[in-house]
Structures are given as C-alpha cells and as structure tokens.
C-alpha cells in the first residue's frame, strides 16, 4: 500500500501508557521539502492491536514511493531468504550426490565431476550470476524468475559442496564400517546413502551456512540492478533499489533497513560458524 502524502516520511516514535503502545500520526507540512510534523492530538495503535484510527503506522518510515519500509523488509525476507534456502538445498543435494558418485565411482566420472567443478569454482560468483541472468529476456513471469535464479544459484553453488563430499567419501570408504557393509553384500548406493553421506553431515551444515548469505547477497544484487525480481515483488534487493541515490540515503537513511537485514543474516551465519573455544577438544583443534 502506498501513502502519497508520506513520501520519505521518517520513522514514527513509539509511546506507552496504561492503554499500551501507540504512535502519533504524521502530517505533511511542506510537500516540496518533504517536511513532516507530529500530530500529537491523535494517537494510533500498532497494527497488531486495535488502532484508534486508520492512520498508517510507519515504525521504520516510508520509502520514496510512500510504502512502509518495515512491511517491505519483513515481506522481502520471505522472498530473499526463501529463494536462498531453496537454492542452498538444491546445491547441497546436487553437490552431495555428485561428490559421492565421484568418490565411489572413480575413474572418468571422478575426473569429469571434479574438473567441471574446478572450472565453476574459479569463476567470480556475482559476475557470473549477473552475466547469466543478463543473457535471458529482461521481462519474465514471476515464477520463471524464481526458477531461473534458483537454477543459476544451484549451478554455481554445487561444485564446492561436491569437492568436499568427494574428499570425505574417499577417506571414509576405507574405514572398517564401510568395508564391513560391503562385505555383508550392501549395494554401492546403499553404502553411500546409509554410511558415507551421513559422514558428510557436518561438512554439509557448514556449507549451508556459507551458501545462504552468499545467495541472499546475489539475489539482492540482481534485484538491485533490475535483473532479479520486479519492483512490485518485495525483496531485499528491490527494496534497496529505492535507496540507490545518495540524496535518498542522506535524507532518508531508514530506507537502508533491508541492507541492515542482509548484514544481520551474514553476521548470524558467521557467528554460527565460529568455533566455540569452550567446547571439549577445542584446544586440541
């Protein structure tokens, strides 16, 4: 929803009393200078409570089109994180299966998978993503855009996963429990699914924590330059495209809230990857 009288409106301050949390609505004072005043004679309840009137509540302000920055950031998380999670799952599945296949089969299959992965690994991710998306038609249906972006991310994300899984499978294949399973008559793929891939679980978890923020940044970059989701679809990239100018960032820094959300995602995943020095065996590592 757009509010034509609240273009680049600043965030509203929260107040509290015996009736709970509320805000005072804004009113436009000067349209040319985009100056606003607080109407202290009125009060508006928060959206998840019973509002006193129908005035909009802009806890993170409004963008240059008069849209609620907080709502677009929250809805954008569903799009950006959803795409990143789907692409990460696809990269883990494709990379895990190809890496396990290469480790078990050896020979030509091993060389083909590893050499193909090496070529893709050395390519700069963001530049390749932009180039691949730029080679496609600019205007595509929304479902097609989501599928194309996920496919590109998976194609560029699986090689590193495959190489790590391949190394683990090659090492674990000589362990006694694997040799015992083979001696008991287990098929090659049963050994892979039941024994070798579970041994890669820790590595796959680390790769997932690395891929998610990378794909979030890739989606934000594509949508920011107009090659990702259209502006009508809230995502962190499309939300940031409205704050592209220096003037907007200077006058309305609250429009950079999606960038703060991306920063938090990257920060949280890196904190999760940081080893705990208090854990048993940490000193030995």
Wavefront OBJ file of the C-alpha trace (Angstrom):
o trace
v 0.000 0.000 0.000
v 1.249 3.449 -0.927
v 0.661 6.656 1.029
v 1.022 9.579 -1.367
v 1.245 12.143 1.439
v 4.004 10.247 3.280
v 6.808 10.020 0.721
v 10.093 9.508 2.626
v 8.261 10.006 5.913
v 10.546 9.447 8.928
v 10.011 6.616 11.418
v 7.286 7.194 13.985
v 8.228 7.133 17.656
v 6.596 4.648 19.979
v 4.864 5.781 23.163
v 3.419 3.809 26.025
v 0.811 4.422 28.688
v -1.801 2.444 30.562
v -3.535 1.639 27.278
v -0.451 0.077 25.740
v 1.835 1.107 22.882
v 0.811 3.762 20.379
v 2.195 6.369 17.987
v 1.233 9.842 16.889
v 0.486 10.040 13.142
v 2.463 12.272 10.823
v 1.091 15.085 8.727
v 2.706 16.657 5.689
v 3.833 20.246 6.308
v 5.725 21.029 3.102
v 5.430 18.719 0.092
v 8.323 20.328 -1.755
v 10.780 19.979 1.142
v 9.167 16.747 2.380
v 8.815 18.096 5.909
v 6.500 16.392 8.366
v 5.025 17.251 11.731
v 3.728 15.002 14.501
v 0.012 15.300 15.200
v 0.058 14.988 18.985
v -3.715 15.401 19.144
v -4.243 11.983 17.599
v -2.952 8.559 18.528
v -2.778 5.384 16.511
v -2.485 1.882 17.871
v 0.002 -0.587 16.472
v -1.118 -2.788 13.555
v -1.292 -5.919 15.732
v -3.536 -4.147 18.259
v -6.814 -2.324 17.874
v -5.974 1.033 16.247
v -7.611 4.202 17.391
v -7.983 5.403 13.775
v -6.995 4.391 10.281
v -3.753 6.418 10.085
v -0.752 4.379 8.861
v 1.905 3.281 11.344
v 5.414 3.611 9.883
v 7.799 2.306 12.516
v 10.704 2.375 10.045
v 9.431 5.246 7.941
v 8.410 5.230 4.304
v 10.374 4.960 1.060
v 10.324 7.319 -1.911
v 7.018 5.802 -3.098
v 5.297 6.165 0.272
v 5.494 2.456 1.123
v 6.082 1.140 4.636
v 9.779 0.214 4.923
v 9.187 -2.218 7.797
v 6.486 -4.132 5.925
v 8.588 -4.359 2.767
v 11.601 -5.529 4.764
v 9.608 -8.256 6.515
v 7.880 -9.386 3.320
v 11.196 -9.165 1.486
v 12.710 -11.605 3.968
v 10.215 -14.209 2.811
v 11.288 -13.739 -0.813
v 15.045 -13.328 -0.357
v 15.539 -15.946 2.358
v 13.071 -18.325 0.705
v 14.990 -18.227 -2.575
v 18.333 -18.556 -0.757
v 17.137 -21.574 1.255
v 15.704 -23.344 -1.804
v 18.883 -22.709 -3.793
v 21.036 -23.864 -0.863
v 19.047 -27.088 -0.544
v 19.402 -27.687 -4.272
v 23.149 -27.029 -4.196
v 23.594 -29.405 -1.244
v 21.593 -32.185 -2.909
v 23.268 -31.858 -6.320
v 26.744 -31.338 -4.904
v 26.347 -34.102 -2.327
v 25.160 -36.685 -4.839
v 27.729 -35.761 -7.489
v 30.547 -35.697 -4.944
v 29.541 -39.064 -3.519
v 29.212 -40.517 -7.016
v 32.648 -39.257 -7.959
v 34.181 -40.631 -4.773
v 32.657 -44.066 -5.186
v 32.917 -44.486 -8.955
v 36.388 -43.013 -9.512
v 37.902 -43.025 -12.980
v 36.258 -40.956 -15.701
v 33.268 -39.979 -13.533
v 35.565 -38.643 -10.828
v 37.664 -36.633 -13.270
v 34.600 -35.217 -15.073
v 32.875 -34.067 -11.875
v 35.993 -32.563 -10.318
v 37.199 -30.805 -13.476
v 33.754 -29.333 -14.131
v 33.577 -28.185 -10.526
v 37.049 -26.644 -10.703
v 36.048 -24.551 -13.709
v 32.958 -23.234 -11.903
v 34.740 -22.633 -8.588
v 37.303 -20.226 -10.051
v 34.588 -18.066 -11.632
v 33.553 -14.940 -9.668
v 30.083 -15.789 -8.390
v 28.318 -12.431 -8.603
v 29.692 -11.527 -12.029
v 28.702 -14.892 -13.471
v 25.231 -14.664 -11.940
v 24.716 -11.198 -13.433
v 26.030 -12.364 -16.821
v 23.827 -15.466 -16.921
v 20.724 -13.545 -15.887
v 21.534 -10.733 -18.296
v 21.653 -13.227 -21.170
v 17.996 -14.091 -20.582
v 14.985 -11.926 -21.501
v 14.664 -8.977 -19.146
v 10.909 -9.411 -18.584
v 9.905 -12.852 -17.350
v 6.934 -14.183 -15.351
v 7.498 -14.131 -11.599
v 7.556 -17.932 -11.291
v 10.070 -18.135 -14.126
v 12.305 -15.539 -12.477
v 12.317 -17.522 -9.222
v 13.108 -20.796 -11.007
v 15.825 -19.193 -13.158
v 17.518 -17.535 -10.180
v 17.382 -20.727 -8.121
v 18.785 -22.730 -11.050
v 21.665 -20.296 -11.548
v 22.500 -20.327 -7.838
v 22.429 -24.129 -7.704
v 24.613 -24.412 -10.819
v 27.261 -22.169 -9.258
v 26.925 -23.472 -5.698
v 27.250 -27.240 -6.076
v 30.965 -27.552 -7.084
v 32.454 -26.628 -3.698
v 29.978 -28.933 -1.971
v 30.819 -31.762 -4.359
v 34.579 -31.444 -3.864
v 34.301 -31.601 -0.076
v 31.910 -34.556 -0.164
v 34.201 -36.321 -2.626
v 37.177 -35.939 -0.266
v 35.201 -37.224 2.721
v 33.769 -40.175 0.789
v 37.206 -41.170 -0.488
v 38.568 -41.158 3.074
v 35.576 -42.873 4.688
v 35.416 -45.587 2.026
v 38.475 -47.224 3.605
v 37.025 -47.308 7.122
v 36.147 -50.645 8.671
v 32.412 -49.999 8.994
v 32.168 -49.284 5.270
v 34.231 -52.348 4.344
v 32.043 -54.432 6.643
v 28.888 -53.176 4.920
v 30.349 -54.029 1.508
v 31.389 -57.485 2.741
v 27.843 -58.035 4.018
v 26.531 -57.577 0.492
v 25.287 -53.966 0.641
v 24.976 -52.315 -2.754
v 27.143 -49.347 -3.686
v 24.350 -46.801 -3.384
v 23.110 -48.302 -0.111
v 26.601 -47.793 1.296
v 26.583 -44.217 0.005
v 23.151 -43.329 1.391
v 23.351 -45.168 4.715
v 27.018 -44.698 5.620
v 29.030 -42.259 3.509
v 26.634 -39.322 3.145
v 25.820 -39.248 6.903
v 29.566 -38.895 7.481
v 29.380 -35.659 5.452
v 26.603 -34.118 7.576
v 28.893 -31.719 9.459
v 30.549 -30.503 6.270
v 27.180 -30.030 4.565
v 25.919 -27.982 7.515
v 28.930 -25.670 7.251
v 28.421 -25.294 3.509
v 24.745 -24.461 4.043
v 25.705 -21.683 6.470
v 28.094 -20.306 3.845
v 25.760 -20.587 0.868
v 22.693 -18.918 2.393
v 24.263 -15.453 2.910
v 26.013 -15.712 -0.445
v 22.745 -16.377 -2.241
v 20.998 -13.609 -0.292
v 23.650 -11.158 -1.484
v 23.385 -12.484 -5.044
v 19.601 -12.032 -5.096
v 19.894 -8.546 -3.635
v 22.475 -7.601 -6.268
v 20.386 -8.898 -9.163
v 17.178 -7.265 -7.957
v 19.040 -4.031 -7.200
v 20.293 -3.726 -10.794
v 16.923 -4.750 -12.254
v 17.783 -8.329 -13.274
v 16.052 -10.104 -10.405
v 12.555 -9.769 -9.030
v 10.409 -6.903 -10.353
v 9.856 -3.891 -8.113
v 6.277 -4.952 -7.417
v 7.611 -8.036 -5.586
v 9.056 -7.090 -2.193
v 12.543 -8.477 -1.701
v 15.597 -7.019 -0.027
v 17.106 -6.226 -3.410
v 14.061 -4.429 -4.803
v 13.630 -2.552 -1.515
v 17.209 -1.314 -1.709
v 16.791 -0.146 -5.298
v 14.613 2.689 -3.986
v 17.524 3.933 -1.858
v 20.042 3.888 -4.698
v 20.663 7.631 -4.871
v 22.991 9.425 -2.477
v 20.309 12.036 -1.845
v 17.809 9.429 -0.689
v 20.338 7.720 1.574
v 21.301 11.066 3.103
v 17.781 12.393 3.620
v 16.149 9.075 4.497
v 18.697 6.608 5.930
v 15.835 4.415 7.197
v 15.345 3.202 3.619
v 18.542 1.170 4.119
v 16.763 -1.167 6.550
v 16.962 -4.097 4.048
v 20.752 -3.649 3.966
v 20.767 -3.960 7.764
v 18.708 -7.154 7.438
v 21.240 -8.597 4.969
v 24.062 -7.635 7.335
v 22.334 -9.448 10.203
v 21.912 -12.610 8.120
v 25.606 -12.603 7.200
v 26.614 -11.833 10.794
v 24.465 -14.563 12.313
v 25.709 -17.225 9.909
v 29.317 -16.261 10.552
v 28.762 -16.379 14.311
v 27.257 -19.841 13.937
v 30.343 -20.948 12.008
v 32.773 -19.603 14.613
v 34.179 -22.460 16.720
v 33.423 -22.494 20.424
v 36.711 -22.346 22.323
v 34.969 -23.711 25.395
v 33.868 -26.873 23.628
v 35.650 -30.113 24.560
v 38.603 -30.691 22.286
v 38.699 -27.089 21.055
v 42.196 -26.579 22.403
v 43.397 -29.679 20.568
v 41.996 -28.308 17.330
l 1 2 3 4 5 6 7 8 9 10 11 12 13 14 15 16 17 18 19 20 21 22 23 24 25 26 27 28 29 30 31 32 33 34 35 36 37 38 39 40 41 42 43 44 45 46 47 48 49 50 51 52 53 54 55 56 57 58 59 60 61 62 63 64 65 66 67 68 69 70 71 72 73 74 75 76 77 78 79 80 81 82 83 84 85 86 87 88 89 90 91 92 93 94 95 96 97 98 99 100 101 102 103 104 105 106 107 108 109 110 111 112 113 114 115 116 117 118 119 120 121 122 123 124 125 126 127 128 129 130 131 132 133 134 135 136 137 138 139 140 141 142 143 144 145 146 147 148 149 150 151 152 153 154 155 156 157 158 159 160 161 162 163 164 165 166 167 168 169 170 171 172 173 174 175 176 177 178 179 180 181 182 183 184 185 186 187 188 189 190 191 192 193 194 195 196 197 198 199 200 201 202 203 204 205 206 207 208 209 210 211 212 213 214 215 216 217 218 219 220 221 222 223 224 225 226 227 228 229 230 231 232 233 234 235 236 237 238 239 240 241 242 243 244 245 246 247 248 249 250 251 252 253 254 255 256 257 258 259 260 261 262 263 264 265 266 267 268 269 270 271 272 273 274 275 276 277 278 279 280 281 282 283 284 285
